[in-house]
Amino acid sequence: MTDIATAHALAQAPTLWELVTRRAALGPDAPVLVEAAADPADDRRLTFGQLRDRAERTAAGLHDAGVRPGTVVAWQLPTRIETVVLSVALARLGAVQSPVIPFYRDREVGFALRESGAAHFAVPGEWRGYDHTAMARRLGAPGVFEAYDDLPDGDPAVLPPPPASGTDVRWIYWTSGTTSDPKGVLHTDRSLIAGGSCLAHALRLGRDDVGSIAFPYAHIGGPDYLVMLLLYGFPAVLFEKFAMPDALDGYRRHGVTVAGGSTAFYSMFLAEQRKHPQQKLIPSLRLLAGGGAPKPPELYHAVVRELGCQLTHGYGMTEVPMITMGAPDDTPENLATTEGRPPSGMEVRITDPEGKPLPTGTEGEVRLRGEAVCQGYLGAGEDPFDADGFLVTGDLGRLTADGHLVLTGRSKDVIIRKGENISAKEVEDLLHGLPGVGDAAVIGLPDPERGERVCAVVEQPAGADPLTLATVTAHLRAAGLATHKLPEQLELVESLPRNDALRKVLKYKLRERFS
């Protein structure tokens, strides 16, 4: 059986635990996780067989502590081997787990604990100068335990049978904070396996590849990536702390072939490459891949040209971890200007605001239906589904004749100036072609005469000459942007505010600051 056939067969596993055991049976001694340390002597490895065995002993220890099928366990842990083992152990038990990004503090953590009704809370103790245990005690969290170097341990003989159904809600993920009100997103084992399968099949990876996880494993991309490793049987290098240029040694030492995370990661790799343009930054690297934030076309071309590797970008969200993905054999035009195609089983519908489907090529609301789509939100809040069962994403886009998705913005990110709709993304993409722009966010600000005015907020590279509004508008005019879309306000910032998961720009903070 080929790697691809094996992966497609494994993708039918009913639960995450079943997927772990099937892969471990196929290759127990093959590595799955490699932890890159500052000192190479401290690097650690875990095989597929060890992942299964350690997770089962940890599940037994959790069971001894009172965790049962359906028990809600929150965890706020960094990207390391123990975190993955604990998560898999909870999947073995059939517990409901609520991952929390490790950089969140009292407000976000307290909200997640209260809303999820967590009965246990795993923390790393003191990590990177912050005492997470003290925070948990301060918040009155129940069942607090530290899970950094040591995990609960017990005899697997005490365990009940593993869960048989993968369609029960067993995961509560929190929206990433690009709006001020996070929501608990409900997932099943099957929705996460379906999302990871989308990613795995699109990227066409194999057992000779070496992946990398440099983003928080508590992000929805964590299980997405783990599923990919389980389906195709190759390892990933974990980076507990990702910072350039320190992380480069880990990528080079372990021969990483696939890296990425989001647009911000691509930009960081490019910035390092430009310091030594004649020497390939990571000799083994052949593919950058990611999603989670818009990708300007110019960034695609710069990566291919300067890093000497392919770039495939996708579209996903906490509610649907993988929707579309660029494939390595797509055309450069499609890879630069689209988010790729949906896999089989993912329906993408473009509609008008009332939900009526629109013709191919017409811009409208993006709505989704498929196994990777979440079950909804925690609590009795808004229903995110339309009458046909499609998730209403709030994103705007269009489908091309060959089925690729082009995102044009957010429904809440459209600026309405004197009654005319302006796509913030269109202006942002053009700004990335202007020298002196490191990153840019375009927002609408209240204006008594226009309704909203267009404001460009620009993060400049170190040492760049300060931009002026006249320079910016001249560049945009030359690029063909319509006059009514030109920014009327320019703000230069040292750094754009971002979330702690995939480094998405927090536009609501910019609106609060500059309104």
C-alpha positions as CSV (number, residue, x, y, z in Angstrom):
1,M,0.0,0.0,0.0
2,T,1.4,3.4,-0.9
3,D,1.9,6.3,1.6
4,I,-1.1,8.1,0.0
5,A,-3.4,5.0,0.1
6,T,-2.4,4.4,3.7
7,A,-3.1,8.0,4.6
8,H,-6.5,7.9,3.0
9,A,-7.3,4.7,4.9
10,L,-6.1,6.1,8.2
11,A,-8.2,9.2,7.7
12,Q,-11.3,7.1,8.2
13,A,-10.4,6.4,11.8
14,P,-13.4,7.2,14.0
15,T,-11.4,8.8,16.8
16,L,-8.1,10.6,17.3
17,W,-7.0,7.8,19.7
18,E,-7.8,5.1,17.1
19,L,-5.7,7.1,14.6
20,V,-2.8,7.2,17.1
21,T,-3.0,3.4,17.7
22,R,-3.2,2.5,14.0
23,R,-0.2,4.6,13.1
24,A,1.8,3.2,16.1
25,A,1.1,-0.3,14.9
26,L,2.4,0.6,11.4
27,G,5.7,2.1,12.6
28,P,6.2,2.1,16.3
29,D,9.9,3.1,16.1
30,A,9.5,5.9,13.6
31,P,9.9,9.4,15.1
32,V,6.9,11.7,15.4
33,L,8.1,14.6,17.7
34,V,11.5,16.1,18.0
35,E,12.0,18.9,20.5
36,A,14.6,21.4,19.5
37,A,16.5,22.8,22.5
38,A,19.0,25.7,22.6
39,D,21.7,23.1,23.3
40,P,21.6,20.2,20.8
41,A,22.5,17.8,23.7
42,D,19.1,18.6,25.2
43,D,17.1,17.7,22.1
44,R,14.4,15.1,22.8
45,R,12.6,12.6,20.5
46,L,9.4,10.6,20.7
47,T,8.3,7.8,18.4
48,F,4.8,6.9,17.4
49,G,4.9,3.9,19.7
50,Q,6.1,5.9,22.6
51,L,3.4,8.5,22.0
52,R,0.8,5.8,22.2
53,D,2.3,4.2,25.3
54,R,3.1,7.4,27.2
55,A,-0.4,8.8,26.5
56,E,-2.0,5.7,27.8
57,R,-0.1,5.8,31.1
58,T,-0.9,9.5,31.4
59,A,-4.6,8.8,30.7
60,A,-4.4,6.3,33.6
61,G,-2.9,8.9,35.9
62,L,-5.6,11.3,34.9
63,H,-8.2,8.7,35.6
64,D,-6.8,8.2,39.1
65,A,-7.2,11.9,39.6
66,G,-10.9,11.7,38.7
67,V,-11.0,12.5,35.0
68,R,-13.7,10.5,33.2
69,P,-15.3,10.5,29.8
70,G,-16.9,13.9,29.4
71,T,-14.9,15.6,32.1
72,V,-13.9,19.1,31.0
73,V,-10.1,19.6,31.3
74,A,-8.6,23.0,30.3
75,W,-4.9,23.2,29.6
76,Q,-2.5,26.1,29.0
77,L,0.8,24.6,28.0
78,P,3.7,25.5,25.7
79,T,4.6,23.7,22.5
80,R,6.5,20.6,23.8
81,I,6.3,16.8,23.9
82,E,4.4,16.7,27.2
83,T,1.7,18.9,25.8
84,V,1.0,16.6,22.9
85,V,1.1,13.5,25.2
86,L,-1.4,15.1,27.6
87,S,-3.8,16.1,24.8
88,V,-3.6,12.6,23.3
89,A,-4.2,11.1,26.8
90,L,-7.3,13.2,27.2
91,A,-8.5,11.9,23.8
92,R,-7.9,8.3,25.0
93,L,-10.2,9.0,28.0
94,G,-12.9,10.7,26.0
95,A,-12.6,13.8,28.1
96,V,-13.6,17.2,26.8
97,Q,-10.5,19.4,26.5
98,S,-10.2,23.1,26.3
99,P,-6.8,24.3,25.1
100,V,-5.8,27.9,26.0
101,I,-3.0,29.8,24.3
102,P,-0.1,30.0,26.9
103,F,0.4,33.8,26.5
104,Y,-3.1,34.6,27.7
105,R,-3.5,36.0,31.1
106,D,-6.2,36.5,33.8
107,R,-9.0,38.0,31.7
108,E,-8.8,35.5,28.8
109,V,-8.0,32.5,31.0
110,G,-10.7,33.3,33.5
111,F,-13.2,33.6,30.8
112,A,-12.3,30.3,29.2
113,L,-12.4,28.5,32.6
114,R,-15.8,29.9,33.5
115,E,-17.4,29.4,30.2
116,S,-16.1,25.8,29.7
117,G,-16.9,24.7,33.3
118,A,-13.5,23.1,33.5
119,A,-13.1,20.7,36.4
120,H,-9.3,20.4,36.0
121,F,-6.7,22.9,34.7
122,A,-3.2,21.9,33.6
123,V,-0.5,24.6,33.7
124,P,3.3,24.7,33.1
125,G,4.1,26.2,36.5
126,E,6.5,29.1,36.1
127,W,7.2,29.5,32.4
128,R,9.1,32.3,30.7
129,G,9.1,34.4,33.8
130,Y,5.4,34.1,34.5
131,D,3.8,32.0,37.3
132,H,0.9,30.2,35.7
133,T,0.1,28.2,38.8
134,A,-0.2,31.4,40.8
135,M,-2.6,32.8,38.2
136,A,-4.7,29.6,38.3
137,R,-4.9,29.9,42.1
138,R,-5.8,33.6,41.8
139,L,-8.6,32.7,39.4
140,G,-10.0,30.0,41.7
141,A,-9.4,27.4,39.1
142,P,-10.4,23.8,40.2
143,G,-8.2,20.8,39.9
144,V,-5.0,22.7,39.1
145,F,-2.0,20.6,38.3
146,E,1.4,21.2,36.7
147,A,2.2,19.4,33.4
148,Y,5.6,20.5,32.2
149,D,8.4,18.0,32.9
150,D,6.1,15.5,34.7
151,L,2.7,14.2,33.7
152,P,0.2,12.1,35.7
153,D,1.2,8.4,35.5
154,G,-0.8,5.3,36.2
155,D,-1.5,1.7,35.2
156,P,-3.4,1.5,31.9
157,A,-5.2,-1.6,33.3
158,V,-7.6,0.8,35.2
159,L,-8.7,2.5,32.1
160,P,-12.2,2.1,30.7
161,P,-12.5,1.2,27.0
162,P,-11.5,4.1,24.6
163,P,-14.3,6.1,23.1
164,A,-15.9,4.5,20.1
165,S,-17.6,7.6,18.6
166,G,-15.8,10.5,17.1
167,T,-18.8,12.7,16.6
168,D,-19.3,13.8,20.2
169,V,-18.1,17.2,21.2
170,R,-14.7,16.7,22.9
171,W,-12.9,19.9,22.1
172,I,-13.5,23.6,23.0
173,Y,-11.3,26.0,21.2
174,W,-11.4,29.7,21.6
175,T,-11.6,32.2,18.8
176,S,-8.2,33.9,18.4
177,G,-9.0,37.3,19.7
178,T,-9.1,39.4,16.5
179,T,-12.4,40.6,18.0
180,S,-12.8,41.7,21.6
181,D,-15.2,38.8,22.5
182,P,-13.8,35.3,22.2
183,K,-16.2,32.4,21.6
184,G,-15.9,28.8,22.5
185,V,-15.9,26.7,19.3
186,L,-17.1,23.1,19.6
187,H,-15.2,20.4,17.8
188,T,-15.3,16.6,17.5
189,D,-12.5,14.1,16.9
190,R,-13.9,13.6,13.4
191,S,-14.0,17.4,12.6
192,L,-10.3,17.7,13.6
193,I,-9.3,14.6,11.7
194,A,-11.2,15.9,8.6
195,G,-9.4,19.3,8.9
196,G,-6.0,17.7,9.3
197,S,-6.7,15.4,6.3
198,C,-7.4,18.4,4.1
199,L,-4.0,19.9,5.0
200,A,-2.1,16.6,4.6
201,H,-3.5,15.6,1.3
202,A,-3.1,19.1,-0.2
203,L,0.6,19.4,0.7
204,R,1.6,16.0,-0.8
205,L,4.1,15.2,1.9
206,G,5.7,11.9,2.6
207,R,7.8,9.9,5.1
208,D,11.0,11.6,4.0
209,D,9.7,15.0,5.1
210,V,10.4,16.8,8.4
211,G,7.8,19.2,9.5
212,S,7.9,21.9,12.2
213,I,5.5,23.4,14.7
214,A,6.7,26.8,15.8
215,F,3.2,28.2,16.7
216,P,1.4,27.4,20.0
217,Y,0.2,23.8,20.0
218,A,-2.9,25.1,21.9
219,H,-4.0,26.7,18.6
220,I,-6.5,24.8,16.4
221,G,-3.5,24.2,14.1
222,G,-2.0,21.9,16.8
223,P,-4.3,18.8,16.2
224,D,-4.4,19.8,12.5
225,Y,-0.7,19.2,12.3
226,L,-0.7,16.1,14.5
227,V,-3.3,14.5,12.3
228,M,-1.0,15.1,9.3
229,L,1.9,13.4,11.0
230,L,-0.2,10.5,11.9
231,L,-1.6,10.1,8.4
232,Y,1.7,10.2,6.6
233,G,4.1,8.9,9.3
234,F,6.8,11.7,9.3
235,P,8.1,13.8,12.3
236,A,7.8,17.4,13.2
237,V,10.3,19.6,15.1
238,L,8.7,21.4,18.1
239,F,9.8,24.9,19.0
240,E,8.8,25.9,22.5
241,K,10.2,29.4,21.9
242,F,10.2,30.7,18.4
243,A,12.5,33.7,17.8
244,M,14.7,34.6,15.0
245,P,17.6,34.0,14.4
246,D,17.9,31.7,17.4
247,A,15.4,29.1,16.0
248,L,17.3,28.7,12.8
249,D,19.8,26.2,14.3
250,G,16.9,23.9,15.1
251,Y,15.6,24.0,11.6
252,R,19.0,23.3,10.1
253,R,20.1,20.7,12.6
254,H,17.0,18.5,12.0
255,G,16.8,19.0,8.3
256,V,13.3,20.6,8.3
257,T,11.7,20.4,4.8
258,V,8.4,22.1,5.6
259,A,8.0,25.2,7.7
260,G,5.6,28.1,8.1
261,G,2.6,28.9,10.3
262,S,1.2,32.2,8.9
263,T,2.0,35.2,6.9
264,A,4.0,36.7,9.8
265,F,6.2,33.6,9.8
266,Y,6.9,33.9,6.1
267,S,8.0,37.5,6.6
268,M,10.3,36.6,9.5
269,F,12.0,34.0,7.4
270,L,12.4,36.5,4.5
271,A,13.9,39.1,6.8
272,E,16.6,36.6,8.0
273,Q,17.3,35.5,4.4
274,R,17.9,39.1,3.4
275,K,20.7,39.4,5.9
276,H,22.8,36.8,3.9
277,P,21.2,36.7,0.4
278,Q,23.8,34.5,-1.2
279,Q,23.4,31.6,1.3
280,K,20.2,29.6,1.5
281,L,18.7,30.2,4.9
282,I,17.6,26.6,5.6
283,P,19.3,24.3,3.1
284,S,16.8,21.5,3.5
285,L,13.7,23.7,3.2
286,R,11.5,23.0,0.2
287,L,8.1,24.3,1.3
288,L,6.6,27.1,3.3
289,A,2.9,26.4,4.2
290,G,0.4,28.0,6.4
291,G,-2.7,30.1,6.7
292,G,-4.6,32.0,9.4
293,A,-4.1,35.5,7.9
294,P,-4.2,37.1,4.4
295,K,-1.2,36.6,2.2
296,P,-0.2,39.5,-0.2
297,P,0.7,38.3,-3.7
298,E,4.1,40.1,-3.5
299,L,5.0,38.1,-0.4
300,Y,4.5,34.8,-2.4
301,H,6.8,36.0,-5.2
302,A,9.4,37.2,-2.7
303,V,9.5,33.8,-0.9
304,V,9.9,31.8,-4.0
305,R,12.5,34.2,-5.4
306,E,14.6,34.8,-2.3
307,L,14.1,31.7,-0.1
308,G,14.3,29.3,-3.0
309,C,11.3,27.2,-2.0
310,Q,7.6,26.8,-2.8
311,L,4.9,28.6,-0.8
312,T,1.4,27.2,-0.4
313,H,-1.1,29.2,1.6
314,G,-4.5,28.1,2.8
315,Y,-7.7,29.3,4.4
316,G,-8.8,28.1,7.8
317,M,-10.3,29.4,11.0
318,T,-11.0,28.1,14.5
319,E,-14.5,27.0,13.4
320,V,-13.1,25.1,10.4
321,P,-9.4,24.3,10.8
322,M,-8.8,23.7,7.1
323,I,-11.1,25.0,4.3
324,T,-8.9,25.4,1.2
325,M,-5.2,24.9,0.6
326,G,-2.8,25.7,-2.2
327,A,-1.1,22.6,-3.7
328,P,2.6,22.5,-4.6
329,D,1.7,21.9,-8.3
330,D,-0.7,24.8,-8.6
331,T,0.2,27.6,-11.0
332,P,2.2,30.5,-9.6
333,E,-0.7,32.8,-10.4
334,N,-3.1,30.7,-8.3
335,L,-0.6,30.3,-5.5
336,A,0.0,34.0,-5.4
337,T,-3.5,35.3,-5.7
338,T,-5.8,32.6,-4.2
339,E,-6.2,30.5,-1.1
340,G,-6.2,27.2,-3.0
341,R,-9.1,24.8,-3.6
342,P,-11.3,23.0,-1.1
343,P,-10.8,19.3,-0.8
344,S,-13.5,16.7,-1.4
345,G,-16.1,16.9,1.3
346,M,-15.8,20.6,1.9
347,E,-18.5,22.7,0.2
348,V,-17.8,26.4,-0.4
349,R,-20.8,28.5,-1.3
350,I,-20.6,32.2,-2.2
351,T,-23.9,33.9,-1.4
352,D,-25.6,37.3,-1.2
353,P,-26.4,38.6,2.4
354,E,-29.7,36.6,2.3
355,G,-27.9,33.3,1.5
356,K,-28.8,33.1,-2.1
357,P,-26.0,31.4,-4.1
358,L,-24.1,33.6,-6.6
359,P,-22.6,32.7,-9.9
360,T,-18.9,31.7,-10.2
361,G,-16.7,34.8,-10.2
362,T,-19.1,36.9,-8.3
363,E,-18.0,38.3,-4.9
364,G,-20.2,37.5,-1.9
365,E,-20.3,35.9,1.5
366,V,-18.3,32.7,2.0
367,R,-20.3,29.9,3.6
368,L,-19.1,26.4,4.4
369,R,-20.5,22.9,4.9
370,G,-18.5,19.7,5.5
371,E,-17.2,17.3,8.1
372,A,-14.4,19.7,9.2
373,V,-16.9,22.3,10.2
374,C,-17.4,22.8,14.0
375,Q,-20.7,22.0,15.8
376,G,-21.3,25.6,16.7
377,Y,-20.5,27.7,19.7
378,L,-20.5,27.1,23.5
379,G,-23.6,28.4,25.3
380,A,-26.9,29.7,24.0
381,G,-25.4,32.4,21.7
382,E,-25.8,33.1,18.0
383,D,-26.5,30.3,15.6
384,P,-23.7,30.4,13.0
385,F,-25.5,28.3,10.4
386,D,-27.9,29.3,7.7
387,A,-31.1,27.4,6.8
388,D,-29.2,25.0,4.5
389,G,-26.7,24.1,7.3
390,F,-23.8,26.2,5.9
391,L,-21.5,28.0,8.4
392,V,-21.7,31.8,7.8
393,T,-18.0,32.8,8.0
394,G,-18.2,36.6,7.8
395,D,-15.6,36.5,5.1
396,L,-16.0,37.8,1.5
397,G,-14.7,36.1,-1.6
398,R,-15.3,34.6,-5.0
399,L,-14.6,31.3,-6.7
400,T,-12.7,31.1,-9.9
401,A,-13.7,29.0,-12.9
402,D,-11.3,26.2,-11.8
403,G,-12.5,26.2,-8.2
404,H,-9.9,28.3,-6.4
405,L,-11.1,30.6,-3.7
406,V,-10.1,34.3,-3.7
407,L,-10.7,36.1,-0.4
408,T,-11.5,39.7,-0.7
409,G,-12.0,40.7,2.9
410,R,-14.2,40.5,5.9
411,S,-17.8,41.6,5.9
412,K,-16.9,43.7,9.0
413,D,-13.7,44.8,7.2
414,V,-15.4,46.6,4.4
415,I,-15.0,50.4,4.7
416,I,-18.0,52.3,3.5
417,R,-17.0,55.8,2.4
418,K,-19.7,58.1,1.0
419,G,-21.8,55.0,0.3
420,E,-19.0,53.2,-1.7
421,N,-17.7,49.9,-0.4
422,I,-13.9,49.7,-0.1
423,S,-12.0,46.4,0.5
424,A,-9.3,46.9,3.1
425,K,-7.5,43.8,1.7
426,E,-7.2,45.3,-1.8
427,V,-5.4,48.4,-0.4
428,E,-3.2,46.3,1.9
429,D,-2.1,44.0,-0.9
430,L,-0.9,47.0,-2.9
431,L,0.8,48.6,0.1
432,H,3.0,45.6,0.4
433,G,4.6,46.5,-2.9
434,L,5.9,49.8,-1.6
435,P,9.5,49.9,-0.3
436,G,9.6,50.8,3.3
437,V,6.4,48.9,4.2
438,G,7.1,45.9,6.5
439,D,3.4,45.2,7.1
440,A,0.2,47.2,6.8
441,A,-3.4,47.3,8.1
442,V,-6.1,49.4,6.5
443,I,-9.1,50.3,8.7
444,G,-12.2,52.5,8.5
445,L,-12.5,55.3,11.0
446,P,-15.7,57.2,11.8
447,D,-16.0,60.4,9.8
448,P,-18.9,62.9,10.1
449,E,-18.8,63.8,6.4
450,R,-17.9,60.6,4.7
451,G,-19.3,58.0,7.1
452,E,-15.9,56.4,7.3
453,R,-12.5,57.5,6.2
454,V,-9.7,55.2,5.0
455,C,-6.7,55.0,7.3
456,A,-3.5,53.1,6.5
457,V,-1.5,51.9,9.5
458,V,2.0,50.9,8.5
459,E,4.7,49.0,10.3
460,Q,8.1,49.9,8.8
461,P,11.3,47.8,8.8
462,A,14.2,49.0,11.0
463,G,16.1,51.8,9.5
464,A,13.5,52.7,6.8
465,D,12.9,56.3,6.0
466,P,9.5,57.5,7.4
467,L,6.8,57.3,4.8
468,T,4.4,60.2,4.1
469,L,0.8,60.1,3.0
470,A,1.8,61.6,-0.3
471,T,4.3,58.8,-1.0
472,V,1.7,56.2,-0.1
473,T,-1.1,57.7,-2.2
474,A,1.2,58.2,-5.2
475,H,2.2,54.5,-5.1
476,L,-1.4,53.4,-4.9
477,R,-2.4,55.7,-7.8
478,A,0.4,54.3,-9.9
479,A,-0.8,50.8,-9.0
480,G,-4.2,51.6,-10.4
481,L,-6.2,52.0,-7.2
482,A,-9.4,54.1,-7.7
483,T,-9.3,57.5,-6.2
484,H,-12.1,57.0,-3.8
485,K,-10.2,54.1,-2.2
486,L,-7.1,56.1,-1.4
487,P,-6.1,56.5,2.3
488,E,-6.9,59.9,3.8
489,Q,-4.9,59.2,6.9
490,L,-1.5,57.5,7.5
491,E,-0.2,56.2,10.8
492,L,3.3,54.8,11.3
493,V,3.7,52.4,14.2
494,E,6.7,50.5,15.5
495,S,4.7,47.3,15.5
496,L,1.1,46.3,14.7
497,P,-0.8,44.7,17.5
498,R,-1.1,41.0,17.0
499,N,-2.6,38.0,18.7
500,D,-0.4,35.3,20.3
501,A,-1.3,32.4,18.1
502,L,-0.7,33.0,14.4
503,R,0.2,36.7,14.8
504,K,-2.9,38.0,13.2
505,V,-3.3,41.8,13.3
506,L,-5.8,43.0,15.8
507,K,-7.7,45.7,13.9
508,Y,-10.1,46.4,16.6
509,K,-7.2,47.7,18.7
510,L,-6.1,50.0,15.9
511,R,-9.7,51.3,15.6
512,E,-9.7,52.0,19.3
513,R,-6.4,53.8,19.1
514,F,-6.9,56.0,16.1
515,S,-10.7,56.7,16.1
